[in-house]
Amino acid sequence: MQSANLPKPYHLYQFAEVASTNDEARRLAQEGVPMPAWILADRQTAGRGRFKRTWVSSQGNFMAS
């Protein structure tokens, strides 16, 4: 995980790979990391969208929550 500086009060957490940016956002919030936050991943392996549809996003696409 890499954290970058954004204008207050926002935080950015960047990952090479996550299962789901939504799951990662939930995990970070439960750990008490500063919010609000953007979760950015180079690759997502178990993403999901509307109607619980799933997808795999390869590196090079934009995946964030």
Biopython code that builds the backbone (N, CA, C, O; Angstrom):
import numpy as np
from Bio.PDB.StructureBuilder import StructureBuilder

atoms = [
    (1, "MET", "N", (0.856, -1.178, 0.000)),
    (1, "MET", "CA", (0.000, 0.000, 0.000)),
    (1, "MET", "C", (0.892, 1.227, 0.000)),
    (1, "MET", "O", (1.909, 1.276, 0.692)),
    (2, "GLN", "N", (0.504, 2.195, -0.768)),
    (2, "GLN", "CA", (1.211, 3.454, -0.826)),
    (2, "GLN", "C", (0.202, 4.556, -0.589)),
    (2, "GLN", "O", (-0.886, 4.533, -1.165)),
    (3, "SER", "N", (0.539, 5.512, 0.242)),
    (3, "SER", "CA", (-0.341, 6.631, 0.512)),
    (3, "SER", "C", (0.279, 7.897, -0.072)),
    (3, "SER", "O", (1.473, 8.141, 0.102)),
    (4, "ALA", "N", (-0.511, 8.690, -0.752)),
    (4, "ALA", "CA", (-0.039, 9.938, -1.336)),
    (4, "ALA", "C", (-0.783, 11.101, -0.696)),
    (4, "ALA", "O", (-1.853, 10.923, -0.113)),
    (5, "ASN", "N", (-0.215, 12.273, -0.808)),
    (5, "ASN", "CA", (-0.852, 13.463, -0.233)),
    (5, "ASN", "C", (-1.827, 14.082, -1.224)),
    (5, "ASN", "O", (-1.491, 14.298, -2.388)),
    (6, "LEU", "N", (-3.022, 14.362, -0.760)),
    (6, "LEU", "CA", (-4.051, 15.066, -1.509)),
    (6, "LEU", "C", (-4.492, 16.252, -0.671)),
    (6, "LEU", "O", (-4.131, 16.336, 0.503)),
    (7, "PRO", "N", (-5.259, 17.168, -1.236)),
    (7, "PRO", "CA", (-5.762, 18.272, -0.420)),
    (7, "PRO", "C", (-6.574, 17.747, 0.754)),
    (7, "PRO", "O", (-7.302, 16.764, 0.627)),
    (8, "LYS", "N", (-6.443, 18.407, 1.887)),
    (8, "LYS", "CA", (-7.209, 18.005, 3.071)),
    (8, "LYS", "C", (-8.680, 18.116, 2.757)),
    (8, "LYS", "O", (-9.067, 19.068, 2.079)),
    (9, "PRO", "N", (-9.519, 17.217, 3.200)),
    (9, "PRO", "CA", (-9.275, 16.100, 4.101)),
    (9, "PRO", "C", (-9.069, 14.776, 3.375)),
    (9, "PRO", "O", (-9.172, 13.722, 4.002)),
    (10, "TYR", "N", (-8.781, 14.794, 2.072)),
    (10, "TYR", "CA", (-8.732, 13.561, 1.273)),
    (10, "TYR", "C", (-7.403, 12.836, 1.403)),
    (10, "TYR", "O", (-6.357, 13.447, 1.625)),
    (11, "HIS", "N", (-7.469, 11.504, 1.259)),
    (11, "HIS", "CA", (-6.292, 10.644, 1.287)),
    (11, "HIS", "C", (-6.383, 9.674, 0.122)),
    (11, "HIS", "O", (-7.476, 9.279, -0.286)),
    (12, "LEU", "N", (-5.229, 9.293, -0.412)),
    (12, "LEU", "CA", (-5.166, 8.339, -1.513)),
    (12, "LEU", "C", (-4.349, 7.145, -1.064)),
    (12, "LEU", "O", (-3.239, 7.297, -0.555)),
    (13, "TYR", "N", (-4.905, 5.947, -1.254)),
    (13, "TYR", "CA", (-4.213, 4.702, -0.959)),
    (13, "TYR", "C", (-4.118, 3.932, -2.256)),
    (13, "TYR", "O", (-5.133, 3.583, -2.859)),
    (14, "GLN", "N", (-2.887, 3.668, -2.686)),
    (14, "GLN", "CA", (-2.660, 3.040, -3.970)),
    (14, "GLN", "C", (-2.064, 1.653, -3.774)),
    (14, "GLN", "O", (-1.162, 1.461, -2.960)),
    (15, "PHE", "N", (-2.584, 0.685, -4.536)),
    (15, "PHE", "CA", (-2.162, -0.709, -4.439)),
    (15, "PHE", "C", (-1.796, -1.234, -5.818)),
    (15, "PHE", "O", (-2.367, -0.807, -6.822)),
    (16, "ALA", "N", (-0.852, -2.152, -5.867)),
    (16, "ALA", "CA", (-0.524, -2.822, -7.128)),
    (16, "ALA", "C", (-1.673, -3.748, -7.522)),
    (16, "ALA", "O", (-2.050, -3.812, -8.692)),
    (17, "GLU", "N", (-2.233, -4.472, -6.530)),
    (17, "GLU", "CA", (-3.318, -5.415, -6.818)),
    (17, "GLU", "C", (-4.190, -5.587, -5.587)),
    (17, "GLU", "O", (-3.688, -5.708, -4.469)),
    (18, "VAL", "N", (-5.485, -5.597, -5.797)),
    (18, "VAL", "CA", (-6.457, -5.892, -4.737)),
    (18, "VAL", "C", (-7.532, -6.788, -5.330)),
    (18, "VAL", "O", (-7.692, -6.868, -6.548)),
    (19, "ALA", "N", (-8.259, -7.455, -4.459)),
    (19, "ALA", "CA", (-9.414, -8.212, -4.929)),
    (19, "ALA", "C", (-10.492, -7.231, -5.385)),
    (19, "ALA", "O", (-11.007, -7.341, -6.498)),
    (20, "SER", "N", (-10.831, -6.278, -4.527)),
    (20, "SER", "CA", (-11.891, -5.311, -4.800)),
    (20, "SER", "C", (-11.544, -3.996, -4.124)),
    (20, "SER", "O", (-11.200, -3.983, -2.942)),
    (21, "THR", "N", (-11.630, -2.885, -4.857)),
    (21, "THR", "CA", (-11.369, -1.589, -4.231)),
    (21, "THR", "C", (-12.414, -1.286, -3.165)),
    (21, "THR", "O", (-12.098, -0.652, -2.158)),
    (22, "ASN", "N", (-13.657, -1.728, -3.369)),
    (22, "ASN", "CA", (-14.685, -1.519, -2.341)),
    (22, "ASN", "C", (-14.357, -2.282, -1.064)),
    (22, "ASN", "O", (-14.498, -1.748, 0.036)),
    (23, "ASP", "N", (-13.920, -3.534, -1.210)),
    (23, "ASP", "CA", (-13.535, -4.323, -0.033)),
    (23, "ASP", "C", (-12.339, -3.693, 0.675)),
    (23, "ASP", "O", (-12.282, -3.671, 1.904)),
    (24, "GLU", "N", (-11.391, -3.185, -0.096)),
    (24, "GLU", "CA", (-10.204, -2.560, 0.493)),
    (24, "GLU", "C", (-10.599, -1.284, 1.234)),
    (24, "GLU", "O", (-10.064, -1.011, 2.309)),
    (25, "ALA", "N", (-11.513, -0.509, 0.688)),
    (25, "ALA", "CA", (-11.987, 0.703, 1.364)),
    (25, "ALA", "C", (-12.646, 0.346, 2.694)),
    (25, "ALA", "O", (-12.417, 1.012, 3.704)),
    (26, "ARG", "N", (-13.446, -0.682, 2.690)),
    (26, "ARG", "CA", (-14.109, -1.138, 3.920)),
    (26, "ARG", "C", (-13.073, -1.581, 4.964)),
    (26, "ARG", "O", (-13.176, -1.227, 6.139)),
    (27, "ARG", "N", (-12.076, -2.358, 4.522)),
    (27, "ARG", "CA", (-11.043, -2.849, 5.434)),
    (27, "ARG", "C", (-10.261, -1.695, 6.050)),
    (27, "ARG", "O", (-10.012, -1.681, 7.256)),
    (28, "LEU", "N", (-9.875, -0.730, 5.223)),
    (28, "LEU", "CA", (-9.121, 0.416, 5.726)),
    (28, "LEU", "C", (-9.945, 1.226, 6.719)),
    (28, "LEU", "O", (-9.423, 1.666, 7.743)),
    (29, "ALA", "N", (-11.224, 1.427, 6.425)),
    (29, "ALA", "CA", (-12.099, 2.167, 7.341)),
    (29, "ALA", "C", (-12.208, 1.451, 8.677)),
    (29, "ALA", "O", (-12.186, 2.092, 9.728)),
    (30, "GLN", "N", (-12.324, 0.126, 8.648)),
    (30, "GLN", "CA", (-12.415, -0.647, 9.887)),
    (30, "GLN", "C", (-11.120, -0.573, 10.685)),
    (30, "GLN", "O", (-11.139, -0.684, 11.911)),
    (31, "GLU", "N", (-9.988, -0.385, 9.993)),
    (31, "GLU", "CA", (-8.704, -0.247, 10.673)),
    (31, "GLU", "C", (-8.484, 1.161, 11.204)),
    (31, "GLU", "O", (-7.519, 1.413, 11.925)),
    (32, "GLY", "N", (-9.379, 2.080, 10.848)),
    (32, "GLY", "CA", (-9.293, 3.442, 11.368)),
    (32, "GLY", "C", (-8.381, 4.377, 10.596)),
    (32, "GLY", "O", (-7.945, 5.394, 11.136)),
    (33, "VAL", "N", (-8.079, 4.052, 9.323)),
    (33, "VAL", "CA", (-7.251, 4.963, 8.536)),
    (33, "VAL", "C", (-8.035, 6.241, 8.265)),
    (33, "VAL", "O", (-9.265, 6.220, 8.262)),
    (34, "PRO", "N", (-7.338, 7.358, 8.037)),
    (34, "PRO", "CA", (-8.027, 8.632, 7.818)),
    (34, "PRO", "C", (-8.955, 8.579, 6.610)),
    (34, "PRO", "O", (-8.607, 8.038, 5.561)),
    (35, "MET", "N", (-10.129, 9.147, 6.782)),
    (35, "MET", "CA", (-11.123, 9.248, 5.718)),
    (35, "MET", "C", (-11.490, 10.712, 5.536)),
    (35, "MET", "O", (-11.279, 11.483, 6.472)),
    (36, "PRO", "N", (-12.015, 11.144, 4.424)),
    (36, "PRO", "CA", (-12.367, 10.371, 3.242)),
    (36, "PRO", "C", (-11.121, 9.941, 2.478)),
    (36, "PRO", "O", (-10.066, 10.569, 2.566)),
    (37, "ALA", "N", (-11.269, 8.856, 1.729)),
    (37, "ALA", "CA", (-10.121, 8.293, 1.032)),
    (37, "ALA", "C", (-10.505, 7.797, -0.354)),
    (37, "ALA", "O", (-11.640, 7.384, -0.594)),
    (38, "TRP", "N", (-9.540, 7.848, -1.257)),
    (38, "TRP", "CA", (-9.637, 7.221, -2.565)),
    (38, "TRP", "C", (-8.800, 5.963, -2.503)),
    (38, "TRP", "O", (-7.681, 5.985, -1.991)),
    (39, "ILE", "N", (-9.329, 4.867, -3.017)),
    (39, "ILE", "CA", (-8.617, 3.598, -3.095)),
    (39, "ILE", "C", (-8.359, 3.339, -4.579)),
    (39, "ILE", "O", (-9.299, 3.215, -5.364)),
    (40, "LEU", "N", (-7.096, 3.259, -4.957)),
    (40, "LEU", "CA", (-6.714, 3.092, -6.355)),
    (40, "LEU", "C", (-5.903, 1.813, -6.508)),
    (40, "LEU", "O", (-5.000, 1.548, -5.715)),
    (41, "ALA", "N", (-6.224, 1.019, -7.525)),
    (41, "ALA", "CA", (-5.512, -0.241, -7.756)),
    (41, "ALA", "C", (-5.047, -0.328, -9.204)),
    (41, "ALA", "O", (-5.769, 0.041, -10.130)),
    (42, "ASP", "N", (-3.818, -0.825, -9.378)),
    (42, "ASP", "CA", (-3.330, -1.078, -10.736)),
    (42, "ASP", "C", (-4.053, -2.272, -11.347)),
    (42, "ASP", "O", (-4.258, -2.336, -12.559)),
    (43, "ARG", "N", (-4.436, -3.215, -10.493)),
    (43, "ARG", "CA", (-5.131, -4.414, -10.970)),
    (43, "ARG", "C", (-6.149, -4.843, -9.917)),
    (43, "ARG", "O", (-5.873, -4.796, -8.718)),
    (44, "GLN", "N", (-7.306, -5.254, -10.370)),
    (44, "GLN", "CA", (-8.384, -5.696, -9.487)),
    (44, "GLN", "C", (-8.836, -7.085, -9.938)),
    (44, "GLN", "O", (-9.138, -7.291, -11.114)),
    (45, "THR", "N", (-8.883, -8.036, -9.002)),
    (45, "THR", "CA", (-9.153, -9.425, -9.386)),
    (45, "THR", "C", (-10.569, -9.901, -9.077)),
    (45, "THR", "O", (-11.003, -10.921, -9.612)),
    (46, "ALA", "N", (-11.285, -9.192, -8.236)),
    (46, "ALA", "CA", (-12.647, -9.627, -7.882)),
    (46, "ALA", "C", (-13.565, -8.419, -7.731)),
    (46, "ALA", "O", (-14.325, -8.319, -6.768)),
    (47, "GLY", "N", (-13.486, -7.514, -8.685)),
    (47, "GLY", "CA", (-14.330, -6.333, -8.640)),
    (47, "GLY", "C", (-15.785, -6.686, -8.841)),
    (47, "GLY", "O", (-16.117, -7.761, -9.339)),
    (48, "ARG", "N", (-16.643, -5.774, -8.449)),
    (48, "ARG", "CA", (-18.069, -5.987, -8.676)),
    (48, "ARG", "C", (-18.739, -4.628, -8.860)),
    (48, "ARG", "O", (-18.258, -3.604, -8.374)),
    (49, "GLY", "N", (-19.815, -4.649, -9.545)),
    (49, "GLY", "CA", (-20.509, -3.407, -9.851)),
    (49, "GLY", "C", (-21.989, -3.512, -9.565)),
    (49, "GLY", "O", (-22.419, -4.232, -8.664)),
    (50, "ARG", "N", (-22.749, -2.792, -10.336)),
    (50, "ARG", "CA", (-24.197, -2.794, -10.159)),
    (50, "ARG", "C", (-24.749, -4.195, -10.314)),
    (50, "ARG", "O", (-24.242, -5.005, -11.089)),
    (51, "PHE", "N", (-25.787, -4.456, -9.568)),
    (51, "PHE", "CA", (-26.472, -5.748, -9.613)),
    (51, "PHE", "C", (-25.530, -6.906, -9.262)),
    (51, "PHE", "O", (-25.741, -8.042, -9.688)),
    (52, "LYS", "N", (-24.486, -6.600, -8.477)),
    (52, "LYS", "CA", (-23.494, -7.589, -8.012)),
    (52, "LYS", "C", (-22.785, -8.293, -9.161)),
    (52, "LYS", "O", (-22.330, -9.427, -9.010)),
    (53, "ARG", "N", (-22.692, -7.635, -10.294)),
    (53, "ARG", "CA", (-21.949, -8.196, -11.418)),
    (53, "ARG", "C", (-20.460, -8.173, -11.075)),
    (53, "ARG", "O", (-19.977, -7.215, -10.472)),
    (54, "THR", "N", (-19.740, -9.215, -11.455)),
    (54, "THR", "CA", (-18.311, -9.285, -11.163)),
    (54, "THR", "C", (-17.497, -9.097, -12.435)),
    (54, "THR", "O", (-17.989, -9.315, -13.543)),
    (55, "TRP", "N", (-16.242, -8.689, -12.259)),
    (55, "TRP", "CA", (-15.328, -8.564, -13.372)),
    (55, "TRP", "C", (-13.903, -8.598, -12.860)),
    (55, "TRP", "O", (-13.643, -8.364, -11.680)),
    (56, "VAL", "N", (-12.991, -8.890, -13.757)),
    (56, "VAL", "CA", (-11.564, -8.834, -13.471)),
    (56, "VAL", "C", (-10.992, -7.720, -14.327)),
    (56, "VAL", "O", (-11.204, -7.688, -15.539)),
    (57, "SER", "N", (-10.269, -6.809, -13.698)),
    (57, "SER", "CA", (-9.697, -5.677, -14.416)),
    (57, "SER", "C", (-8.185, -5.865, -14.518)),
    (57, "SER", "O", (-7.490, -5.958, -13.507)),
    (58, "SER", "N", (-7.700, -5.917, -15.723)),
    (58, "SER", "CA", (-6.259, -6.097, -15.915)),
    (58, "SER", "C", (-5.532, -4.778, -15.681)),
    (58, "SER", "O", (-6.147, -3.713, -15.617)),
    (59, "GLN", "N", (-4.223, -4.870, -15.555)),
    (59, "GLN", "CA", (-3.410, -3.693, -15.311)),
    (59, "GLN", "C", (-3.553, -2.717, -16.468)),
    (59, "GLN", "O", (-3.610, -3.119, -17.630)),
    (60, "GLY", "N", (-3.611, -1.435, -16.141)),
    (60, "GLY", "CA", (-3.729, -0.401, -17.150)),
    (60, "GLY", "C", (-5.086, 0.254, -17.189)),
    (60, "GLY", "O", (-5.229, 1.321, -17.785)),
    (61, "ASN", "N", (-6.096, -0.347, -16.572)),
    (61, "ASN", "CA", (-7.419, 0.261, -16.477)),
    (61, "ASN", "C", (-7.508, 1.049, -15.177)),
    (61, "ASN", "O", (-6.683, 0.860, -14.283)),
    (62, "PHE", "N", (-8.487, 1.919, -15.061)),
    (62, "PHE", "CA", (-8.677, 2.717, -13.857)),
    (62, "PHE", "C", (-9.707, 2.037, -12.966)),
    (62, "PHE", "O", (-10.865, 1.876, -13.352)),
    (63, "MET", "N", (-9.274, 1.636, -11.761)),
    (63, "MET", "CA", (-10.161, 1.040, -10.784)),
    (63, "MET", "C", (-10.007, 1.802, -9.485)),
    (63, "MET", "O", (-8.906, 1.881, -8.939)),
    (64, "ALA", "N", (-11.087, 2.360, -8.985)),
    (64, "ALA", "CA", (-10.998, 3.140, -7.753)),
    (64, "ALA", "C", (-12.343, 3.133, -7.051)),
    (64, "ALA", "O", (-13.391, 2.949, -7.671)),
    (65, "SER", "N", (-12.289, 3.339, -5.733)),
    (65, "SER", "CA", (-13.498, 3.475, -4.915)),
    (65, "SER", "C", (-13.327, 4.683, -4.026)),
    (65, "SER", "O", (-14.220, 5.004, -3.242)),
]
sb = StructureBuilder()
sb.init_structure("model")
sb.init_model(0)
sb.init_chain("A")
sb.init_seg("    ")
for serial, (resi, resn, name, xyz) in enumerate(atoms, 1):
    if name == "N":
        sb.init_residue(resn, " ", resi, " ")
    sb.init_atom(name, np.array(xyz, "f"), 0.0, 1.0, " ", f" {name:<3s}", serial, name[0])
structure = sb.get_structure()
